[in-house]
Structures are given as structure tokens and as C-alpha cells.
Amino acid sequence: MILEFLQSLSEMQIVGELTVLSLLIGGVIMAGGIVIAKIAKLLFHKYYAPSLPKDTAQNISKLIYFGILIISFLGFTSSQGIDLSGIMVAGGIFAVVIGFATQSVVSNLISGLFLIVEKPAKHGDTIELPDMGISGTLLDIGTFSSKVRRFDGTVTRIPNEKFFTSNIRSLTLSTVRRADATVGISYESDIDNAILVMKNEILQTMPFILQVPEPEFRTEELGDSSVNIHVYVWHPRDDWGNAQPILLNTLKRALDNSGIEIPFPQRVIWSRKD
């Protein structure tokens, strides 16, 4: 009974050599491909995606899903006896034309793949792009562009080509960071005593500052009005929001409590008498 039914379907022609049976088989192939693609995508997200960066997992998931769909479509066309050679030639010519018209799109796509492979930064990293004056948290590396949430809360979309070719400064990869500030003291003040006072104040009031390496003080410049001392301190990466903003306050408080002058800009004028 079933064989006779299938035989009747194979004899029912729709267009040319296209029969109801072949169309049914093609539909089964496509439906099976969609089901397999979704299952493969779910399995990938369950077993492999958690160990990968979020943006990398998303892109690989898309490649798996659409790759299976393309294979299913090729199986469908083969089951219908469709000759794709002419379509492929025309598609090749069309692809060349489109390629010239969309060079930036292709470049962004390729750059996105390179970013996924090289992984200069991952989702959630705090980064800085000095060439573009952009700094913030990396939200996503997509197929054609990447998104960075700046410290002011706005989100900037960056084409992958520019993102890949620019200098990327990661503020997250290292477990420790350095904060620095410059403070000036008067020429009458003792430099060694000023350094000792500032160091003690830092260690007493900023417990998150590392003692190894210890705070560093360099006499950087003999300025017009002051002796300028550059202060460097190291701290755990996550304490940057505590260290950098209050470092200058801590240095000024130490100098004020010890009576060490922080001079105003001044000029000495000599008046010549004839």
C-alpha cells in the first residue's frame, strides 16, 4: 500500500522532471536539516559555549547553524535534480561585483574572524583605544562591528577593521595596575623628608596599595616655582577606582599635616636702578 502510494507520487509531475515525491523528499531533507541545526546549536551552547568567550561562542554558534542549513539546501537541490553549475557561475560574477562594492563589509567580516581567533580582548574587559580616544568596557565582538560601553555610559559601535588595526590597551589582563600623580614642593622644603611623609601617609591610609613593589618617588623636575615629585603606587586591578581618584588628596593631606609648602606659581622681578 505504501509503495503504491509512493509510486503514484513519483508519477505526479509538477514542472518538468519535478515530481510530488521528489518535492516531498526535499522538504524532509530541509526540515531535517533545520532540526539538526537547532539541536547542534543547543548542544554547542550547553557543552562548549560556557568555556568560550561570549562573543566567540555566539559567532561559532552562527557558523554551525547556518553551515548545516547550507548543507541541507545543497542536499535539497540535489534531490530535485537541479543543476547548480549555471547558478554558481552567475553567482561568482555577482560575488565579484558585490565584492568591489562592499569592500569595507568584507574587510569588517574578515577582521571580526581574526579578532575571534587572536582574542586581544574578551567580553567584559576594560580596554582603551588610544588611536580613537575611546576607553570603556568591551560589550561584544560581532560579525561586522564591536561595541564598547564608555565610562560615561554611552555605547560606541566600532567597525571591526578599525578595531583590529588599532592599538588596543587592555586594562584587565594584568592583575595589578599602577596609579601615579605629580606634586610640587617649595625649594625651601627638604625633599627626603617630603618623600618620607608622603610614603607613610600612603601606607597608613591606603591599605590596598601594594608594598611589593613599594611606592616609588622620583624628583622629576626643578620647575619655575616648585620641585616636582612624581609618585608611583601599585595596587590590585579592581582597586583602581579607589587608588587613582584619592592619590592626590592623600599626598596633599600628608604635606599639609607636616607643614610642607605646596607653592603657587610665582615670579621674581628684579628692578634695575640707573
PAPA-383026 format. One record per residue: residue number from 1; residue in three letters; z, y, x of N, C-alpha, C, O in turn. Coordinates in pm, whole numbers, padded with zeros to 5 digits. Each point is the difference from the previous one (the first is absolute). Layout:
<rs>
 domar baro   n.pz   n.py   n.px  ca.pz  ca.py  ca.px   c.pz   c.py   c.px   o.pz   o.py   o.px
   NUM  ALA      Z      Y      X      Z      Y      X      Z      Y      X      Z      Y      X
...
</rs>
This chain:
<rs>
 domar baro   n.pz   n.py   n.px  ca.pz  ca.py  ca.px   c.pz   c.py   c.px   o.pz   o.py   o.px
     1  MET  00000 -00121  00084  00000  00121 -00084  00000  00126  00087 -00077  00093 -00023
     2  ILE  00166 -00092  00123  00008  00118  00087 -00126  00015  00083 -00051  00110  00017
     3  LEU  00001 -00225  00034 -00121  00006  00081 -00118  00050 -00082 -00083  00077  00049
     4  GLU  00076 -00120 -00173 -00109  00046 -00086  00011  00149 -00027 -00100  00071 -00006
     5  PHE  00225 -00025 -00011  00020  00143 -00026 -00041  00084  00121 -00064  00105 -00014
     6  LEU  00102 -00153  00133 -00039  00072  00122 -00151 -00004  00019 -00060  00097  00046
     7  GLN -00001 -00211 -00081 -00145 -00011  00013 -00069  00099 -00091 -00102  00059  00036
     8  SER  00156 -00042 -00155 -00060  00096 -00093  00014  00143  00050 -00089  00084 -00018
     9  LEU  00203 -00057  00081  00020  00134  00056 -00096  00027  00115 -00048  00112  00016
    10  SER  00020 -00214  00063 -00091  00017  00113 -00144  00022 -00045 -00082  00053  00075
    11  GLU  00053 -00094 -00197 -00137  00018 -00052 -00017  00132 -00074 -00112  00038 -00035
    12  MET  00223  00030  00013 -00008  00129 -00071 -00022  00112  00103  00094  00042  00067
    13  GLN -00215  00003 -00056 -00035  00103  00097  00022  00139 -00060 -00030  00026 -00116
    14  ILE  00083  00062  00202  00024  00138 -00044 -00112  00089  00051 -00073  00060 -00079
    15  VAL  00060 -00051  00211 -00107  00078  00062 -00051 -00081  00118  00076 -00036  00089
    16  GLY -00205  00008 -00088 -00056 -00075  00112  00068 -00135  00014  00004 -00079 -00094
    17  GLU  00049  00053  00214  00069 -00127  00025  00149  00008 -00028  00072 -00097  00021
    18  LEU -00026  00212 -00068  00141  00017 -00031  00034 -00070 -00131 -00055  00034 -00105
    19  THR  00144 -00131  00111  00039 -00077 -00118  00144  00032 -00037  00075  00062  00076
    20  VAL -00038 -00106 -00196  00136  00021 -00046  00099 -00075  00089  00110  00049  00027
    21  LEU -00149 -00169  00017  00089 -00081  00085  00024  00067  00135  00113  00008  00048
    22  SER -00224  00040  00013  00017  00065  00131  00083  00127 -00013  00080  00032  00088
    23  LEU -00100  00041 -00199  00080  00121 -00020  00147 -00035 -00021  00089  00072  00047
    24  LEU -00063 -00183 -00117  00137 -00046 -00021  00064 -00039  00132  00116  00033  00027
    25  ILE -00192 -00105  00056  00051 -00040  00132  00031  00124  00085  00102  00006  00068
    26  GLY -00193  00093 -00074  00024  00124  00075  00125  00072 -00048  00077  00053  00081
    27  GLY -00057 -00052 -00215  00121  00062 -00054  00126 -00070  00046  00101  00064  00031
    28  VAL -00107 -00199 -00025  00115 -00078  00048  00028  00033  00147  00115  00015  00041
    29  ILE -00222 -00003  00038  00018  00032  00143  00065  00137  00017  00093  00016  00080
    30  MET -00141  00083 -00156  00057  00134  00011  00145  00003 -00048  00086  00061  00064
    31  ALA -00061 -00127 -00179  00137 -00003 -00051  00093 -00070  00097  00112  00044  00024
    32  GLY -00161 -00155  00033  00081 -00071  00100  00024  00085  00123  00109 -00002  00058
    33  GLY -00210  00077 -00018  00016  00089  00117  00104  00106 -00024  00081  00030  00088
    34  ILE -00082  00029 -00209  00099  00103 -00033  00141 -00057  00001  00093  00061  00052
    35  VAL -00079 -00182 -00111  00131 -00065 -00004  00049 -00031  00142  00116  00027  00034
    36  ILE -00206 -00084  00048  00037 -00034  00137  00036  00126  00080  00095  00000  00079
    37  ALA -00172  00109 -00101  00026  00125  00072  00139  00054 -00035  00073  00046  00088
    38  LYS -00038 -00051 -00216  00131  00050 -00042  00113 -00087  00053  00104  00050  00041
    39  ILE -00126 -00183 -00043  00102 -00091  00053  00019  00024  00150  00113  00006  00049
    40  ALA -00226  00006  00024  00009  00025  00145  00071  00131  00029  00078  00009  00094
    41  LYS -00105  00092 -00175  00065  00130  00017  00150 -00010 -00024  00079  00057  00075
    42  LEU -00040 -00130 -00180  00143 -00017 -00030  00071 -00078  00110  00110  00036  00040
    43  LEU -00173 -00143  00009  00059 -00080  00107  00016  00082  00128  00100 -00011  00071
    44  PHE -00202  00094 -00042  00008  00084  00119  00116  00098 -00012  00076  00017  00096
    45  HIS -00061  00047 -00213  00109  00097 -00019  00137 -00068  00006  00098  00061  00042
    46  LYS -00091 -00187 -00083  00128 -00069 -00005  00044 -00052  00137  00117  00010  00036
    47  TYR -00213 -00065  00041  00039 -00069  00123 -00030  00078  00128  00069 -00019  00100
    48  TYR -00169  00106 -00100 -00042  00064  00124  00022  00151  00001  00034  00058  00103
    49  ALA -00054  00006 -00218  00008  00146 -00005  00137  00054  00042  00005  00104  00066
    50  PRO  00108 -00169 -00101  00130  00056  00039  00019  00016  00151  00080  00083  00043
    51  SER -00151 -00162  00037  00015  00009  00145 -00097  00099  00063  00002  00018  00122
    52  LEU -00086  00046 -00202 -00099  00096  00050  00033  00140 -00047  00068  00018 -00102
    53  PRO -00116  00085  00177  00015  00137 -00049 -00066  00015 -00137 -00099 -00068 -00030
    54  LYS  00154  00156 -00052 -00046  00013 -00138 -00148  00032 -00008 -00072 -00064 -00078
    55  ASP  00024  00161  00156 -00141  00039 -00008 -00092 -00112  00048 -00107 -00021 -00056
    56  THR  00150 -00053  00162 -00080 -00112  00049 -00010 -00110 -00105 -00107 -00057 -00023
    57  ALA  00220  00027 -00040  00001 -00104 -00104 -00092  00037 -00116 -00071 -00086 -00052
    58  GLN  00071  00212  00012 -00085  00044 -00111 -00148 -00018  00033 -00077 -00048 -00083
    59  ASN  00038  00086  00203 -00141 -00010  00038 -00044 -00145  00016 -00111 -00035 -00041
    60  ILE  00195 -00050  00100 -00036 -00141  00013 -00009 -00065 -00137 -00087 -00083 -00025
    61  SER  00176  00122 -00065 -00003 -00054 -00136 -00132  00034 -00069 -00059 -00085 -00068
    62  LYS  00013  00207  00085 -00128  00041 -00058 -00116 -00080  00059 -00091 -00041 -00072
    63  LEU  00094  00019  00205 -00107 -00076  00065 -00005 -00143 -00053 -00108 -00053 -00025
    64  ILE  00225 -00009  00008  00004 -00137 -00052 -00056 -00005 -00143 -00083 -00084 -00032
    65  TYR  00130  00176 -00052 -00038 -00001 -00141 -00151  00021 -00018 -00068 -00080 -00066
    66  PHE  00016  00187  00125 -00142  00031 -00019 -00089 -00095  00079 -00114 -00024 -00040
    67  GLY  00164 -00031  00150 -00077 -00098  00075 -00027 -00125 -00083 -00111 -00051 -00002
    68  ILE  00215  00003 -00068 -00017 -00117 -00087 -00094  00032 -00116 -00081 -00083 -00040
    69  LEU  00091  00205 -00014 -00090  00039 -00110 -00146  00004  00046 -00089 -00040 -00074
    70  ILE  00066  00088  00194 -00137  00005  00052 -00055 -00141  00018 -00115 -00027 -00034
    71  ILE  00198 -00063  00089 -00044 -00139  00017 -00030 -00063 -00135 -00096 -00076 -00015
    72  SER  00179  00106 -00084 -00023 -00053 -00135 -00130  00053 -00058 -00075 -00074 -00065
    73  PHE  00047  00202  00088 -00124  00059 -00051 -00121 -00066  00066 -00100 -00026 -00067
    74  LEU  00109  00000  00198 -00111 -00068  00068 -00020 -00140 -00057 -00113 -00046 -00015
    75  GLY  00225 -00023 -00016 -00011 -00132 -00063 -00064  00009 -00138 -00077 -00087 -00039
    76  PHE  00111  00193 -00033 -00058  00022 -00133 -00151  00018  00009 -00075 -00064 -00074
    77  THR  00030  00151  00164 -00144  00024  00013 -00074 -00125  00046 -00113 -00025 -00042
    78  SER  00179 -00054  00128 -00063 -00124  00046 -00015 -00098 -00115 -00101 -00071 -00008
    79  SER  00201  00064 -00081 -00007 -00093 -00113 -00109  00039 -00099 -00049 -00084 -00076
    80  GLN  00012  00211  00076 -00104  00047 -00093 -00139 -00005  00062 -00099  00034 -00064
    81  GLY  00094 -00076  00193 -00129 -00007  00067 -00061  00135  00029 -00122  00013  00010
    82  ILE  00209  00088  00005 -00049  00135  00027 -00027  00015  00149  00086 -00032  00082
    83  ASP -00203  00079 -00047 -00037  00023  00140  00046  00139  00040 -00047  00101 -00053
    84  LEU  00140 -00097  00148  00058  00128  00041 -00070  00063  00120  00040  00106  00047
    85  SER -00145 -00171  00003 -00064  00052  00121 -00057  00139 -00023  00017  00089  00083
    86  GLY -00086 -00070 -00197 -00056  00132 -00028  00108  00104 -00020 -00010  00114  00046
    87  ILE  00116 -00157 -00118  00110  00093 -00023  00068  00037  00131  00040  00115  00020
    88  MET -00028 -00212  00071  00065  00026  00129 -00083  00097  00085  00056  00087  00067
    89  VAL -00188 -00102 -00071 -00085  00093  00076  00013  00141 -00056  00019  00096  00075
    90  ALA -00028 -00086 -00207  00014  00132 -00063  00140  00055  00026  00017  00120  00024
    91  GLY  00084 -00209 -00030  00136  00045  00026  00018  00048  00142  00075  00094  00026
    92  GLY -00145 -00161  00069  00008  00043  00139 -00056  00140  00020  00059  00082  00069
    93  ILE -00174 -00057 -00131 -00060  00134  00010  00090  00104 -00066  00023  00109  00054
    94  PHE  00028 -00146 -00171  00090  00091 -00071  00127  00027  00082  00051  00113  00002
    95  ALA -00002 -00217  00065  00121  00016  00082 -00023  00095  00116  00088  00078  00036
    96  VAL -00208 -00084  00024 -00031  00091  00110  00000  00144 -00049  00056  00089  00064
    97  VAL -00121 -00067 -00179 -00005  00136 -00057  00140  00050 -00031  00037  00113  00035
    98  ILE  00041 -00198 -00102  00136  00039 -00036  00085  00020  00125  00087  00088  00004
    99  GLY -00113 -00170  00099  00077  00012  00124 -00015  00137  00065  00098  00058  00046
   100  PHE -00222 -00006 -00044 -00021  00133  00055  00066  00107 -00086  00049  00101  00050
   101  ALA -00048 -00125 -00180  00055  00100 -00092  00153 -00002 -00003  00063  00099 -00037
   102  THR -00005 -00211  00076  00146 -00014 -00011  00061 -00041  00135  00084 -00090  00006
   103  GLN -00127  00155  00099  00053 -00034  00132  00150  00020  00009  00070 -00082  00059
   104  SER -00021  00190 -00119  00144  00026  00007  00079 -00106 -00076  00110 -00038  00042
   105  VAL -00165 -00009 -00154  00068 -00103 -00079  00011 -00129  00081  00106 -00062  00006
   106  VAL -00217  00022  00056  00000 -00121  00082  00094  00017  00119  00075 -00092  00034
   107  SER -00080  00209  00028  00089  00025  00114  00146 -00009 -00040  00082 -00054  00074
   108  ASN -00049  00108 -00192  00139 -00008 -00048  00040 -00145 -00028  00113 -00040  00026
   109  LEU -00207 -00038 -00080  00027 -00141 -00029  00028 -00078  00129  00097 -00075  00008
   110  ILE -00184  00095  00091  00017 -00072  00128  00128  00046  00069  00074 -00082  00056
   111  SER -00048  00212 -00059  00123  00051  00061  00124 -00058 -00069  00100 -00028  00065
   112  GLY -00108  00011 -00198  00111 -00061 -00072  00026 -00142  00045  00115 -00042  00013
   113  LEU -00223 -00034  00012  00016 -00137  00049  00063 -00001  00140  00086 -00083  00029
   114  PHE -00130  00177  00057  00059  00010  00133  00148  00035 -00007  00081 -00051  00078
   115  LEU -00045  00140 -00170  00141  00038 -00014  00084 -00119 -00046  00114 -00016  00044
   116  ILE -00172 -00067 -00131  00073 -00118 -00047  00022 -00099  00114  00106 -00061  00010
   117  VAL -00208  00046  00077  00010 -00095  00110  00092  00054  00111  00087 -00072  00049
   118  GLU -00106  00197 -00011  00076  00056  00112  00145  00034 -00039  00091 -00015  00081
   119  LYS -00070  00059 -00203  00133  00035 -00053  00072  00104  00086  00110 -00028  00050
   120  PRO -00168  00147 -00030  00072  00104  00074  00122  00050 -00075  00091  00056  00061
   121  ALA -00089 -00074 -00191  00114  00037 -00084 -00007 -00084 -00126 -00106 -00048 -00039
   122  LYS  00221  00032 -00025  00003 -00081 -00122  00064  00078 -00114  00055  00109  00020
   123  HIS -00064 -00164 -00138  00053  00064 -00119  00148  00034  00018  00081 -00085  00039
   124  GLY -00047  00211 -00067  00139  00043  00011  00036  00064  00133  00109  00056  00014
   125  ASP -00199 -00063  00086  00028  00061  00130 -00007  00152 -00009 -00080  00056 -00076
   126  THR  00163  00010  00154 -00008  00146  00012 -00091  00030  00118  00028 -00043  00112
   127  ILE -00135  00117 -00137 -00101  00024  00103 -00031  00149  00008  00033  00079 -00088
   128  GLU -00099 -00044  00198 -00049  00137  00019 -00142 -00007  00053 -00028 -00077  00092
   129  LEU -00061  00157 -00149 -00138  00010  00046 -00018  00140  00059 -00037  00092 -00072
   130  PRO  00062 -00076  00202 -00004  00135  00060 -00135  00069 -00014 -00005  00122 -00016
   131  ASP -00105 -00199  00021 -00133  00059 -00009 -00024  00069 -00133 -00076  00097 -00008
   132  MET  00141 -00145 -00097 -00020  00055 -00134  00121  00075 -00051 -00003  00054 -00111
   133  GLY  00109 -00050  00191  00121  00071 -00043  00067 -00063 -00120  00058  00069 -00084
   134  ILE -00065 -00201  00075  00057 -00073 -00114  00112 -00091  00051 -00016 -00070  00099
   135  SER  00128  00072 -00167  00110 -00092  00031  00068 -00039 -00131  00006  00079 -00094
   136  GLY  00044 -00202  00090  00066 -00049 -00121  00007 -00151  00000 -00005 -00063  00105
   137  THR  00017  00005 -00224  00013 -00144 -00017 -00133 -00061 -00043 -00062  00046 -00096
   138  LEU  00019 -00150  00166 -00125 -00067 -00034  00020 -00083 -00126  00082 -00092 -00002
   139  LEU -00155  00125 -00104  00013 -00071 -00127 -00094 -00119 -00010  00037 -00104 -00054
   140  ASP -00160  00120  00105 -00098 -00106 -00022 -00119  00020  00092 -00043  00112  00025
   141  ILE -00010 -00225  00026 -00129  00000  00068 -00096 -00075 -00090  00002 -00123 -00006
   142  GLY -00085  00197 -00066 -00090 -00059 -00097 -00134 -00037  00060 -00017  00002  00122
   143  THR -00078 -00035 -00210 -00132 -00042  00046 -00076  00114  00064 -00068 -00020  00101
   144  PHE  00078  00139 -00157 -00076  00114  00051  00088  00114  00050 -00047  00084  00078
   145  SER  00170 -00079 -00119  00087  00112  00040  00145 -00045  00010  00037 -00107 -00049
   146  SER  00042  00190  00113  00144 -00025  00014  00075  00116 -00062 -00051  00111 -00008
   147  LYS  00174 -00138 -00034  00081  00103 -00066  00130  00018  00077  00068 -00097  00036
   148  VAL -00033  00225 -00013  00123  00035  00070  00080  00096 -00087 -00052  00103 -00044
   149  ARG  00177 -00137  00019  00088  00091 -00073  00071  00090  00100  00080 -00047  00081
   150  ARG -00111  00177 -00088  00058  00095  00094  00147  00023 -00032  00051 -00040 -00105
   151  PHE  00017  00105  00199  00143  00024 -00017  00030  00097 -00114  00113  00006 -00048
   152  ASP -00214  00071  00006  00021  00090 -00114 -00027 -00069 -00134  00007  00064 -00105
   153  GLY -00037 -00194  00108 -00019 -00077 -00123 -00143 -00013 -00045 -00029 -00083 -00087
   154  THR -00063  00160  00143 -00140 -00011 -00039 -00065 -00120  00069  00044 -00043  00107
   155  VAL -00149 -00010 -00170 -00071 -00117  00053 -00138  00044  00048 -00074  00065 -00075
   156  THR  00040 -00100  00198 -00129  00037  00058 -00086 -00125  00016  00045 -00100  00056
   157  ARG -00169  00107 -00105 -00096 -00109  00017 -00084  00028  00124 -00057  00108  00014
   158  ILE  00051 -00207  00076 -00072  00016  00126 -00110 -00106  00008  00032 -00119 -00010
   159  PRO -00158  00156  00027 -00106 -00101  00019  00034 -00090  00119  00048  00048  00103
   160  ASN -00073 -00176 -00117  00038 -00096  00104 -00065  00028  00134  00059 -00027  00105
   161  GLU -00182  00083 -00107 -00067  00030  00126  00080  00103  00081  00020 -00017  00120
   162  LYS  00026  00124 -00186  00078  00102  00068  00136 -00055  00040  00052  00032  00108
   163  PHE  00007 -00115 -00194  00131 -00057  00030 -00008 -00091  00122  00089  00001  00085
   164  PHE -00196 -00081 -00076 -00015 -00096  00109 -00028  00068  00134  00048 -00045  00104
   165  THR -00126  00152 -00107 -00041  00067  00125  00100  00107  00045 -00017  00055  00109
   166  SER  00117 -00024 -00188  00096  00103  00039  00116 -00061  00078  00022 -00121 -00004
   167  ASN  00052  00206  00074  00121 -00044  00067  00109 -00025 -00104  00028  00087 -00083
   168  ILE  00032 -00204  00089  00105 -00037 -00097  00132 -00013  00075  00015 -00085  00087
   169  ARG  00078  00171 -00121  00133 -00004  00062  00097 -00065 -00099  00028  00055 -00106
   170  SER  00023 -00172  00144  00094 -00071 -00088  00142  00046  00029  00043  00003  00115
   171  LEU  00029  00033 -00221  00139  00041  00013  00094 -00111 -00046  00120  00021 -00016
   172  THR -00177 -00141 -00004  00078 -00111 -00054  00007 -00120  00094  00100 -00072 -00001
   173  LEU -00203  00050  00082 -00006 -00121  00082  00117 -00011  00097  00054 -00109  00019
   174  SER -00015  00221  00042  00113 -00003  00094  00131  00002 -00076  00012  00067 -00103
   175  THR  00088 -00140  00154  00130 -00007 -00068  00085  00122  00029  00097  00026 -00072
   176  VAL -00130  00050  00176  00075  00122  00032 -00096  00117  00010 -00118 -00017  00029
   177  ARG  00170  00136 -00053 -00079  00121  00011  00078  00107  00076  00121 -00011  00020
   178  ARG -00192  00112  00022  00063  00107  00075 -00011  00131 -00075 -00106  00035 -00053
   179  ALA  00216  00038  00049  00001  00135 -00054  00025  00097  00115  00067 -00035  00097
   180  ASP -00120  00154 -00108  00018  00096  00110  00009  00141 -00056 -00046  00028 -00111
   181  ALA  00104  00058  00190  00015  00140 -00038  00020  00082  00127  00044 -00052  00103
   182  THR -00079  00180 -00110  00018  00091  00113  00099  00109 -00038 -00010  00059 -00108
   183  VAL  00105 -00033  00196  00100  00103 -00023  00011  00086  00126 -00012 -00050  00112
   184  GLY  00036  00179 -00131  00010  00092  00114  00142  00049  00018  00069  00029 -00097
   185  ILE -00026 -00017  00222  00131  00056  00032 -00021  00120  00092 -00105  00015  00062
   186  SER  00206  00070 -00055 -00014  00121  00081  00002 -00034  00148  00046 -00107  00040
   187  TYR -00097  00196  00040 -00003 -00020  00145  00141 -00001  00060  00020 -00057  00107
   188  GLU  00077  00118 -00175  00136  00002  00051  00074 -00132 -00026  00104 -00024  00061
   189  SER -00157 -00060 -00150  00068 -00125 -00037 -00023 -00107  00105 -00103 -00001  00068
   190  ASP  00200 -00089 -00054 -00011 -00113  00092 -00082 -00111 -00066  00036 -00049 -00107
   191  ILE -00146  00011  00171 -00091 -00099 -00060  00068 -00135 -00015 -00009 -00063 -00105
   192  ASP  00078  00017  00211  00064 -00132 -00006  00106 -00005 -00110  00013 -00101 -00069
   193  ASN  00062  00208  00055  00103  00003 -00103 -00063  00000 -00140  00050 -00066 -00091
   194  ALA -00159  00141  00074 -00068  00003 -00129 -00054 -00138 -00037  00009 -00042 -00115
   195  ILE -00064 -00028  00214 -00052 -00135 -00025  00113 -00095 -00039 -00014 -00080 -00093
   196  LEU  00126  00088  00164  00115 -00087 -00030  00053  00026 -00142  00033 -00094 -00073
   197  VAL -00025  00221  00036  00049  00036 -00134 -00093 -00055 -00108  00046 -00057 -00099
   198  MET -00176  00075  00117 -00096 -00049 -00101  00001 -00152 -00008 -00009 -00056 -00109
   199  LYS  00018 -00011  00223  00001 -00146  00000  00122 -00055 -00073 -00013 -00092 -00081
   200  ASN  00129  00148  00108  00122 -00046 -00068 -00009  00022 -00150  00042 -00086 -00078
   201  GLU -00096  00200  00036 -00011  00029 -00142 -00095 -00098 -00069  00026 -00044 -00112
   202  ILE -00136  00011  00180 -00097 -00096 -00057  00065 -00137 -00018 -00013 -00060 -00106
   203  LEU  00083  00011  00208  00059 -00133 -00007  00115 -00007 -00101  00026 -00106 -00057
   204  GLN  00042  00218  00035  00115 -00001 -00091 -00040  00017 -00146  00062 -00058 -00089
   205  THR -00165  00136  00064 -00035  00032 -00139 -00127 -00068 -00049 -00032  00006 -00119
   206  MET -00041 -00072  00209 -00122 -00072 -00039  00012 -00145  00046 -00061 -00037  00100
   207  PRO  00138 -00045 -00172  00028 -00136  00048 -00122 -00091  00005  00003 -00102  00068
   208  PHE -00110  00137 -00138 -00119 -00084  00000 -00087  00024  00123 -00097 -00073  00022
   209  ILE  00129  00173  00059 -00076  00024  00123  00034 -00109  00101  00116 -00031  00023
   210  LEU -00221 -00026  00037  00020 -00109  00096  00058  00053  00131 -00033  00111  00044
   211  GLN  00119 -00191  00018  00054  00034  00131 -00081 -00063  00112  00013  00038  00117
   212  VAL -00097 -00136 -00153 -00094 -00059  00096 -00136 -00008 -00069 -00016 -00080 -00092
   213  PRO -00082  00161  00133  00013  00105  00102  00085  00116 -00051 -00001  00032 -00118
   214  GLU  00074  00029  00209  00091  00108 -00037 -00075  00130 -00021 -00113  00015  00046
   215  PRO  00174  00080 -00115 -00066  00131 -00020 -00040  00062  00134  00073 -00010  00099
   216  GLU -00188  00072 -00098 -00056  00056  00124 -00016  00151 -00016 -00042  00049 -00105
   217  PHE  00076  00022  00212 -00007  00148  00000 -00083  00044  00120  00028 -00039  00114
   218  ARG -00128  00119 -00141 -00087  00051  00107 -00006  00152 -00007 -00027  00058 -00105
   219  THR  00052  00004  00219 -00019  00145  00008 -00150  00024  00008 -00064 -00022  00103
   220  GLU  00010  00069 -00214 -00145  00003 -00015 -00063  00129  00048 -00110  00000  00055
   221  GLU  00179  00111 -00075 -00064  00128  00030  00104  00109  00024  00103  00005 -00066
   222  LEU -00133  00080  00162  00077  00122  00020 -00074  00110 -00075 -00088  00067  00055
   223  GLY  00125 -00050 -00181 -00074  00092 -00086  00035  00145  00024  00082  00033  00087
   224  ASP -00144  00055 -00164  00023  00143  00015  00144  00037 -00032  00057  00090  00062
   225  SER  00002 -00159 -00158  00134  00038 -00044  00102 -00113  00011  00120  00024 -00017
   226  SER -00166 -00146  00046  00093 -00112 -00002 -00047 -00112  00092 -00116 -00006  00041
   227  VAL  00211 -00081 -00009 -00030 -00125  00069 -00020 -00105 -00110  00094 -00032 -00073
   228  ASN -00214 -00022  00062 -00032 -00091 -00109  00024 -00145  00041 -00053 -00047  00101
   229  ILE  00132 -00022 -00181  00034 -00141  00027 -00059 -00085 -00112  00024  00024 -00118
   230  HIS -00101 -00124  00159 -00060 -00092 -00096  00090 -00122 -00012  00038 -00060  00101
   231  VAL -00005  00024 -00224  00092 -00110 -00027 -00077 -00114 -00066 -00074  00021 -00097
   232  TYR  00091 -00144  00150 -00063 -00120 -00055  00110 -00100 -00038  00088 -00029  00080
   233  VAL -00095 -00022 -00203  00094 -00104 -00043 -00079 -00112 -00068 -00102  00023 -00065
   234  TRP  00153 -00145  00082 -00063 -00117 -00060  00087 -00051 -00114  00122  00008  00006
   235  HIS -00187 -00061 -00109  00073 -00046 -00117 -00079 -00110 -00069 -00121 -00011  00021
   236  PRO  00187 -00072 -00105 -00075 -00102 -00075 -00106  00064 -00088  00017  00111 -00051
   237  ARG -00125 -00181  00033 -00116  00053 -00073  00036  00056 -00137 -00048  00106 -00039
   238  ASP  00133 -00177 -00034  00030  00040 -00137  00093  00120 -00009  00024  00052 -00109
   239  ASP  00030 -00005  00223  00092  00115 -00002 -00069  00130  00037  00066  00100  00029
   240  TRP -00200 -00101 -00030 -00072  00121  00039  00036  00117 -00093  00013  00114  00043
   241  GLY  00002 -00145 -00171  00032  00106 -00096  00137  00060  00023  00027  00111 -00046
   242  ASN  00061 -00181  00118  00131  00055  00032  00001  00070  00136  00070  00100  00018
   243  ALA -00148 -00152  00076  00006  00051  00137 -00075  00132  00019  00059  00100  00040
   244  GLN -00188 -00100 -00069 -00081  00117  00030  00043  00127 -00073  00007  00106  00061
   245  PRO  00023 -00114 -00191  00034  00125 -00070  00131  00064  00045  00013  00123 -00009
   246  ILE  00085 -00202  00058  00131  00059  00032  00023  00014  00149  00106  00046  00042
   247  LEU -00203 -00085  00040  00021  00007  00145  00023  00144  00045  00093  00026  00077
   248  LEU -00176  00067 -00123  00016  00140  00039  00134  00055 -00049  00066  00076  00071
   249  ASN -00026 -00113 -00193  00129  00046 -00051  00115 -00047  00089  00093  00075  00028
   250  THR -00102 -00201  00015  00104 -00057  00086  00006  00074  00134  00109  00030  00048
   251  LEU -00224 -00002  00010 -00003  00070  00129  00056  00140 -00012  00077  00045  00085
   252  LYS -00115  00026 -00191  00051  00137 -00017  00151  00000 -00023  00071  00085  00053
   253  ARG -00022 -00181 -00132  00144 -00006 -00024  00077 -00027  00128  00107  00057  00022
   254  ALA -00160 -00143  00063  00066 -00030  00127  00008  00123  00089  00104  00028  00060
   255  LEU -00214  00047 -00052 -00001  00119  00084  00090  00109 -00058  00070  00069  00075
   256  ASP -00072 -00052 -00206  00085  00101 -00064  00148 -00031  00023  00078  00090  00032
   257  ASN -00039 -00217 -00049  00141 -00037  00016  00049  00018  00144  00119  00020  00023
   258  SER -00210 -00026  00072  00038  00014  00141 -00021  00142  00052  00024  00028  00117
   259  GLY -00069  00061 -00204 -00020  00139  00041 -00119  00021  00091 -00005  00098  00074
   260  ILE -00089 -00189 -00078 -00121  00013  00084 -00104  00078 -00080 -00034 -00037 -00113
   261  GLU -00017  00142  00173 -00089  00092 -00071 -00141 -00057 -00013 -00056 -00054  00095
   262  ILE  00002  00068 -00215 -00142 -00026 -00024 -00064  00138 -00014  00012  00062 -00106
   263  PRO -00078 -00012  00209 -00041  00141  00002 -00117  00030 -00092 -00084 -00085 -00028
   264  PHE  00082  00213 -00019 -00115  00051 -00072 -00106  00042  00101  00032  00027  00116
   265  PRO -00159 -00022 -00157 -00102  00055  00090  00037  00142  00041  00040  00082 -00083
   266  GLN -00053 -00054  00211  00040  00131  00049 -00090  00043  00114 -00064 -00082  00065
   267  ARG  00060  00212 -00042 -00078  00057  00109  00087  00099  00077  00080  00074 -00057
   268  VAL -00097 -00076  00187  00069  00097  00086 -00100  00108  00037 -00105 -00028  00058
   269  ILE  00139  00153 -00091 -00092  00112  00024  00058  00087  00111  00114  00046 -00009
   270  TRP -00192 -00025  00111  00041  00088  00112 -00069  00134 -00017 -00122  00008 -00016
   271  SER  00201  00095  00018 -00055  00136 -00013 -00006  00064  00138  00101  00011  00071
   272  ARG -00219  00030 -00035 -00019  00059  00133  00028  00150 -00005 -00049  00071 -00087
   273  LYS  00127 -00027  00181  00030  00143  00010 -00076  00060  00118  00007 -00047  00114
   274  ASP -00080  00152 -00145 -00077  00066  00106  00093  00082  00088 -00045  00063  00095
</rs>
